[in-house]
Every structure is written in C-alpha cells, then in structure tokens.
Amino acid sequence: MTTTWEPIRDLPSDWSVLSDGELRPLLQFWNDQRSDLEKSGALQQFSERLAREWAIETGQIEGVYNIDRGVTETLVERGISADLIPQTPGEKTPEVITAILNDHREVLEGLFEFIKGNRPLSKGYIHELHAALLRHQETTTAIDQFGNLFEARLLKGKYKERPNNPKRSNGAVHVYCPPEQVDSEMERLLEMHASQIKNQVPVEVEAAWIHHRFTQIHPYQDGNGRVARALASLSFIKAGWFPVVITRDDRPRYIDALEVADEGDLRSLVSLFADVQKRALFQAAQAAADVQQIHTIDEAIAALEPLLAGAGKRLDPSVWLKAKENANRLLGLVEERLKEVAISLEGRIGNNAPGLFFRVGPGFISLPAAGLAYRPNTVDYEVMGALQISGERTATIQVQAHAVGSKFRGLIGIIVVFNGPDHVTHTASKEPFQVNYAEPYESAESRFHPWLEDSLVNALNLWRKNL
C-alpha cells in the first residue's frame, strides 16, 4: 500500500478547540516565578541542563547515535564531553558524537539569538538550521530507483533532490512531498505560519501545526525531525516557554501523535507538546531546591542581596494559596468519583468474588520510586484520596496531591498511583496534573475530569494485570 501525497493544509477554522487553554494561565504562573529563580541562579543551571538534554535527545530518538540512559544523565549534569562517552562497537566515536551534540546545542543557542534579532522565519533561516544541525554528518541512507539502499552525499541547507519516501514495517510506503514541489510548499508553510501568528493562535497549537506540516513536506534528504523540533522549540521559546524536549521515553507517544495528525487530527500532538512544557516547568520549580547549599555567613548574605533588591516587586505569597483552594475542591471531586467506582466494582465484581471488599478511605502515603519530574513536597501541602481493595491480594488506588518544590510557590501536582500486592507503587497517570493559582477553578476542573478518568482506567488495568 502506498499513501498519496497531498499539499499541506492550514489549521481548521475552529482551531481554538485544539487546545484546552491550560498553558496560558500556566505561563502567567511561570512568569511570576521566573525572577526569583533567575536571582538565585537556579534558572541558569536548569536552562543549561535542559539545553544539554535537548541536544542529546533530539538525535537519540532519530538513531543518529545511541547514548544509554546512564551516560545521558552524566552528560546532562556534568556537560558534554567525549571523555564521558564510552566507545561502543559499531557506533560513532565519542569525538564524533560530541561534535554532533555540540552542533545541536549551538543550534538551540542560535534560536534564542534569532528571537532577540526579531527576524521573521524564512526559508533561508530554516536552511541555516538544517546545515548547522547536520554540520558533522556527511552522508545519509537513500533508496535508488530499484529500491536498493545506498549511502548518498548529504546536502546541507539544500532541499532534497530525490524522493525520500520510507517503507514502514507493514510494507506500506509513506509518500512525502515530491522534490519538485518542496519550494512552493515551504512558501505556503511560511505564509500560513505568519497568518497564525497574526491571529494569535495558542503556541501549543501553532508549534504542533508547523512541526507536523514540516514533516509532511519532509524537504530535506535527512534531518527533518531535528529541524521540525527546532521549529517547534522556536515557537515555544518566543512565547516565553522552554525548548521542546522529546525524549526516548516520549517516542512511542510522539510517533503515534504524528500518525494521528497525518489523519487530520492535531490534538494528540498539541497535548504532547503541552505536557512537555508542563514537565519542564515542574523541573524548573524543583531546580530552586537543587541550587548549591549555603554553608557560610558570606554565602547567606550573597544569596539575600538579589532577593531583597527586588523585594518590592515580588508577588504576595497569599496569592499562592489559591492553588491549595482549587486543589482541595478537585480532591473533593476525587472522593465522589472513587465512591462511584467502589459501588460499581462492588455491584459487578463483588457478587462473583465474595472475598473482595472496596471502600474509599484516607489510605497511606505511597510515592513512586521514580518517574516524576520533581520531588513531591508533602510538608507544605498534601491531600489524598484512596480506593482500598481488600482481599487475598490487597491493593490500593491513590490520588495524591502535593506541593511542588521545597518552597511552596503556588504549584501543586496531582498523581494517581497503584500499589499492588507486591507493595510496589506504580504511577497510573501519564503526566501529573498541575494546579496553580493563575488558572480559574472552572478551567482546571474541565481539564481534571478527563485526566482523572484516564488515570483511573490505567490504575484499574494495573490491578487486573496483578491479579
């Protein structure tokens, strides 16, 4: 089976329905917090780690190199160096990998400079991105007219000269834009992009659109995914957000979202990009707790100086309490929903399994050992609801809300976890649900219902697999 190439399409007229609007109030929260993190030095440290992660993961998910998790963590924390990368048989040398990673890192730095220069996005700049990202890559795998693979010279900063239509595992051929149509399609891409900016399309929608439509065109022989993620990152950075870090763990969801977008629905990709930004925000909030510890009087005074210098401009901490109020109301909904689930389980399963009992109660603290982008702060805020499953194989489904960051700044995370008979705690929610003081409760509640349902379904499936 072979797909048919079609010219790219603009956003639908009802593009506003593609986003739940969550990032807009969250950006207000982030802007309120940014100055304190800048003064403490936490933001700079976090930004440097995030840049190194972006540089590594944008090539890792494309198979440009293979850096294992442990080495990745070391490079993110300590910096990109060939000395930290082991030589692996069949892989590029550490020196070549380092050169490629530094190319990626320099491109990201260039995005920030591009925004400062207030330049319009152009074909010339996209060519610059491509050439810079692939500076140390000389060849690419191509397919000749007979379907044979061969190594072709890579054209850097120039559109493809031959079709690059991949064959998928099921034998289907995915057709991208023909070489002779690329230039006109890129013109259309930029025209539509400029119109979306003028119409103030939400950044998560616009970034998802330009990423997907760019990959539909696939204008270069290789490196299209890296350029697409750079373009999406450019949109978010310009709006005051973070670069788009799609990790190897995100890859299955990322590929699925792109395939759904191929069918005309961008919502999955929009949702993924929004979740990536929320994850970065959680990590940034945690970064404030991870700055170097203060041990001397001089260090303490030095840390106080920048904070007190801007004390008159700082947000009244009482405003942050709105997040706790909203979280308390959401946890009230949790209790109601868990009771409904318990009644349903009792009615449909209890009769056939008389040894099982279901009740909603306070539960006990049981946090997942890993998987969260931040450390829960249960001192400043913690509220929990639990569905306890009693019987021969006891289990618990918990919905836990807790403050984010060692110092409460008005951000609360909510997760759903499953604690099975093996006493191992599994995260059932795909992403933590965030509550902040800047978002109206009604908006948070509209997002919360589908998130809670999806998370409870995952938790029940975990229970089923543990029976």
N, C-alpha and C positions, 0 to 999 in steps of 0.2 A: 504494500500500500504506500502511495506517495501523496503527501499533502500538496495543496495548491497554494502558490504564493499569492498574497493579496496585499495591496498598498496599506500602509498603516492608517489607523483611524484615530480621530480626535477623541477626547473624553465625551461621554454621553451628555446630553443637555441637563440631566438630573445628577450631575457629578457630586452634588452635596451629600447624596445618600451613601456614597462610598466610604465616608468617614463618620465615626461616632462623635467626632469633635473633642475627643479626650485630650489631645496634645495641646490644644490652645490654652486651657487653664493651667495645664501642667507646665507650659513654658513660662507662664507668669510666676509660678512657684520657683522654677529654676532660676529665673532672673533675680528673684528676691534673695536667693541663697548664694548666687554666684560671687558677689563682692566679698562675703566673709571667707569663702573658700579661696579666693584669689589672695586675700591678705594673709591667710595662714600658710600659703604655699601649697596647699593640698590640691588645688585645681591644676597647677602646673605639673605636679608629679603625676596626677591622674591622667592628664592630657597626653603626657609623654608615653605612659604605659599603653593608653588606648591607641595612640598612633602606631606603636610597635605591633600591637595586636592586629590592627588593620593591615599593616604591611605584610604580616605573616599569613593571615587567614585568607586574604584576597587571592593569593596564589595557591595556597594549600587546597582550597576547595576546587580548584581547576586542575589539580595534579601537576602543577608546574614544578613542584618539589614535594618531598614527603618529610615533614618535620614532626616527630612524635610529640605527644602532649607534654611530657616532662621537659623536653628541650624548649618547646614553645613557652612554657611558663618561665623558664630560666631567662630566655631572650626578652620576654615582656618585662620582667622585673629588673634585669641587670643591663640590658642593652644589647643591640645587635652586633655580634662579633663572631668571626669564623672560628675562634678558639673555643666557643661554646657549642659548636655544631659538630657532631661526630661524622666521620666519613662512613657512608653506608654503601655496600657493594651495589652497583647498578644505578646509583643516584649521582646527581651532580656533585662536584666537590664543594666542601664548605665555603671556599673562597667565591665560587660562582654563585652559590645560594645567597651568600652575604651581599654580593653585588646586586643581585635581583631584589633582595629585601630593601636595600638602601635606595634602589630606584623607586620602589613602591612608596617608601617613606618620604622621599623628596617630592613625589607627585602630590602626596597628601599635604605637605607643607605648601606646595605651589597652589593648591586650592584656596588656602587661606589668603595668600598673596593676591590671587586672581580676584577674590571678593573685595579686598581692600582697594584694588585698582578700579573697581566699578566697571569692569569690561563686560560687554554683552557676550553671551555664549555664541560661539561661531564655529563653523566647520574648521577654520584654522586652529582654534584652540583645542578642539577635540583631536585633531591630528597631532598637536603638541602632546596631549595626554597619552595618546597611543604610543608615540615614539619614545616618550620618557619611560612609560611603564615597561616597554619591551627593549630597552636600551641594550641589555646584555643577553638577548635571545636572538640568535642568528637564523635559525630555521624553524619550520613548522611542518607538521604532517599534513599532506594534501592527498587528494584522490585524482587519479588520471581518468581519461575517458573510458577506460576499460574496468574501472572500479578498483584499481590497484593502489595501495598506499605507497607514498614516497616522501622523502624529505625535500621540501622546497625552500628556496631562499625567502626569508621573511621580509615583506615590505613594511617598513616602519613609517607611520604617519601617512600612509597612502592606502587608498581603498583597494579591495581585493580585485584581482584580475581574472580569477576563475571561480566557479561556484564552490561553496563550502557547505553543502547540504549533508548533514550527518545521517547515518543509518542507525536506528535505535535497535535495542536488543530484540524487539519483536519483528525486525525486518523492515519496518516502515521507514521511509525516507522523509525527513523533515526539511522542507524547502524554504530557504531564506531568500531574501531579495536578490534577483539576478545582478551581476556586476554592472551591467549597462544601466540599471535603474537606481543604483545606490545614491549617486549625487543628487538626483531630483528628490528622492525620498528623504535624504538628510536635510535638504532645503525645507521640505514640508514639516519635518520634525521640529526644526528650529522655529518656524513660523507659528506652529501650534503651541510650542513651549512658551514663546513670548506672549501669546494671547492668554494662556493660562495664568501667567504671572500678572498680567494686567487685570485679569478678572479675579485675582486673589484666591485662587484655588488652594485649599489647605495643602501644606507642604508634604504631608504623607501621601496624599493623592497624586500630587504633581510629580513627586520623586518616583513613585511606583509606576506612573504612566511613562515618564521619559526612560526609565530603566527598561521596562518591558518593550516599548516600541523600538528602542535602540537595538535590543537583542533580536527583535523581529527582523530588522533590516540586516543585522549582522554584517556591517560594512567592511570589516577587516578580515583578513585571512585567519588571524588568530588574535587573542587578547580581548575579544569583545566583552566577555564577562567582567574583566577587570576595569575596562573603560566604563561599562554600564554602572558598576558600583561606585566608581569615581564620580560619575554624573549625579547619581542619587545622593552621594555624600555632599556634593557641591550644593544641591538644593537645601539639604538639612543644615549645613554649616551657615549658609547665607541667612537662614531663618533663625539662627541662634542656637541650633541644636548640635548634635555630635555627628562624626562620620558614621557611615553605615557599616558596622562590623558584622558581616555574615560569617559565622564560624563553621567549622566542620560539623558541629552538632546541629547547626541550623540547616545543613544542606538538604536533608530529605524534605523538610517543610518548604524550603526555598524552591527546590525543583518542582514540587507539587504546585506551589503558588504560581510559578511561571507557566506551568501547563494549564492550570485553570484560567490564567489570563489569556492564554492562546485561544481559549474558547469564548473569550469576550468578557470575563468577569475579573476585575482587578481587586476585588475586596480582600481576597486571601493575601495578596502581596501587600496591600495597604496595611492590613492587620499585622503582618510580619514586620514591616518597617516601623510601625508604631511600637511594637513590642521590643524591637531592638533599641529604640530610643529610651524606652522606659527602663530597660535593663542597664543601659549606660548611666541613666540618672540615678538608679539605685546604687551603682558602683561609685558614682561621684559623691553621693551622700555618705557612703561608707568611707570614702577616701579621707574625709575630715577626721575620722577616728584613727587613721593609719599614719598620720604625719609623725615625724620623729618626736619621740618623747622628750619632755623638758626636764632637766635634772639640776640646773643651777639657777641662782637668782638672776644672773645676767641673761640667760636664755628666757626666763619667765618674763622679764621686763621687755626684752626684744619682741616677744610674741604679743605682749599687750599693746605696744606702741601703735601698730597699724590698725588694730581693732578700735582703740579709743579715739584715734584720729577721725574715724568715720562714725562715731557713736551716734551723732545726731541724725544720721541718715538711716540708721538700722531699723528694721521692721519691728513693731511692737510684738513681743512674743505671745501676747494674749490672742493675737490673730491666729496663731498656730493651733489653738485649742479647737477651732472649727473642724479640723481634721478628726479629732477624737470624737466630737459630737456626731459627725457623719458616720464614722466607723461604728460607733455604738448603735446607731439606727440600722445600719446594714447587718450587724450581728444579731439584732432583733429579728430581722427577716430570715437569717440563717436558722435560728431556733425554730421558727414556724415551719420552714421548709423541711428541716430534719425530722420534725414530728410527723409531717405528712408522709415522708419516706418511710419512717418507722411503722406507721399504721399500714401503709401499703405492703411492706415486707411481711408484717405480721399476718395480714389477711391472705396473702398469696403464697407465702412460703411457710409461715409458722404452722399451719394445719398439717403440712406434709413433713415437717421437721419439728416435732414437739420439743426437742431438746434445745431449740434456739429461742432466744429472747432478744427483743430490740427495745432499747429505751434511749431517750435523749437526756444527757446529763452534763455535768461540768467537765468530765474527762480528766486528763492529766497532761502535763507538758511533755511533748514528744516531738522534737525538731529533727528534720532530716539531717544526716551527717554531712551531706554535700548537695550541690545543685542550685543553691541560692546565690544570687549575685551580691549579697550583703549579709551581714551578721544581724540577726534579729535582736532588737533591744527590748527585752521583756521587763526592764526596770521602769522605764518611763511610760510604757503602755503595753498591756496585754489583755485581750479578751478572747475567750474561746468557747466554742460550742462543739459537742461531740455526740455522735451516734454510736452507742456501745452495742456490740453484737456478742451476746453471751452464749456459751455452749461449750461443746467439746473443743472447738477451735476458736477461741476468743479473738475478736478483732475490734478495732475502733476506727471510725472515720471522723477526723477532726477538722474543723475550720478555725484557723488560728489567725488572730490579728495582732500585730506588734509594731512598735515604733521602728523606724529605720535610722541607723546612725547612732553613735554613742551619745550624742546630744540631740534631744528631740527638737526638730525644726519644722514640724508640721507635715511630715510624710509618714504614712502608715502603710505597711504591706499586709496583705491577707493571702494566706495559702490554704490549700486543702491537702491533708496528708492521710495516708492509710497505714495503720500499724497492725500488722498481721500476727498470726500465731507464732511466727519466728521472732517476734519482737523487733523486727527491722522496720524502720519508718521510711515509707516511700512517698515522694511528692506526687500528688494526683493532679494538681493544677499545672497546666502547661507553662504558664507565666504567673508570677504574683500579681494580684490585683492591687493597684495603688489607690490610696485615698489621700487627698491633700486639701488644704484649707482654701485653695483658689477656685476649686470646682464646686458649683452649686450641688446640693444633695440630689436634686431631681435628676441631674445629668449622671451623677455617679450611680444612682440606683438603676437607671436604664441600662447602664453597662454591666452592672453587677449581676442581674438576673441570668442572662445567658452564660456569663462566666461561671457562675455558681452551678448551673445545670450541667455544663460541660465537665466541670471538675468533679461533681458528684458521680456522674456516669463513669468517669475514669476510676474513681475510688471503688465503685461497685464492681467494675471489671477486675480490678486488682484483687478484691475479695474473692470473686469467682475463681480466679486463677490460683488462689491459695487454698481452695477447698480440697 
